[in-house]
Amino acid sequence: MILLVAEIIFIIFMLTLMFIGIWGFILMMKMYNQLKYRNYILEKLSQNVYMITSKIHMADITDKDVAIIKEELKDVISI
């Protein structure tokens, strides 16, 4: 009788651990996919900022150019 109760408790314990393990794996996969997406967005943002700053260094800068570049930066950062 005690052995049967212990087996039932063990089975319930194992099913609980399996349930937690499966859902933990699913949540970790979703977090990993979001992290990949965020890194992709940050890389694109970094590339755009680099391109804009390289334009500043390569061009003869006037006040009009600075205003245009600030507008481009606002567009990039608002994404």
C-alpha atoms as one frame of an Amber mdcrd trajectory, in Angstrom:
protein
   0.000   0.000   0.000   2.766   2.437   0.939   4.681   1.433  -2.187   1.632
   2.180  -4.350   1.219   5.648  -2.791   4.943   6.344  -3.288   4.689   5.282
  -6.957   1.677   7.538  -7.525   3.452  10.489  -5.903   6.545   9.768  -8.020
   4.470   9.644 -11.231   2.759  12.945 -10.368   6.165  14.469  -9.588   7.627
  13.260 -12.904   4.645  14.555 -14.900   4.969  17.934 -13.188   8.682  18.120
 -14.012   7.992  17.143 -17.628   5.327  19.833 -17.915   7.652  22.489 -16.463
  10.518  21.324 -18.674   8.508  21.429 -21.902   7.051  24.871 -21.194  10.452
  26.133 -20.092  11.916  24.982 -23.411   9.124  26.675 -25.378   9.605  29.938
 -23.467  13.380  29.836 -23.964  12.911  29.356 -27.724  10.597  32.380 -27.876
  13.066  34.467 -25.871  15.905  33.384 -28.187  13.935  34.375 -31.291  13.155
  37.801 -29.793  16.824  38.273 -28.924  17.838  37.467 -32.517  15.267  39.957
 -33.826  16.419  42.675 -31.410  20.060  42.140 -32.392  19.089  42.395 -36.069
  17.295  45.705 -35.453  20.228  47.067 -33.425  22.662  46.070 -36.186  20.573
  47.874 -38.819  20.348  50.949 -36.582  24.100  50.879 -36.054  24.740  50.618
 -39.800  22.438  53.560 -40.543  24.043  55.750 -37.891  27.496  54.821 -39.219
  26.473  55.706 -42.777  25.096  59.067 -41.664  28.185  59.908 -39.615  30.472
  58.882 -42.462  28.565  61.314 -44.685  29.317  64.048 -42.146  33.044  63.314
 -42.146  33.348  62.967 -45.907  31.307  66.005 -46.942  31.992  69.698 -46.667
  29.502  70.496 -43.925  27.239  73.519 -44.086  24.377  74.474 -41.794  21.914
  73.157 -44.353  23.710  69.777 -44.408  23.639  69.575 -40.635  19.878  70.168
 -40.627  19.366  67.420 -43.225  21.520  64.983 -41.262  19.625  65.741 -38.057
  16.373  64.943 -39.841  17.826  61.636 -41.096  18.952  60.786 -37.563  15.455
  61.509 -36.243  14.011  59.124 -38.838  16.502  56.403 -37.956  16.108  56.750
 -34.197  12.294  56.846 -34.363  12.256  53.359 -35.884
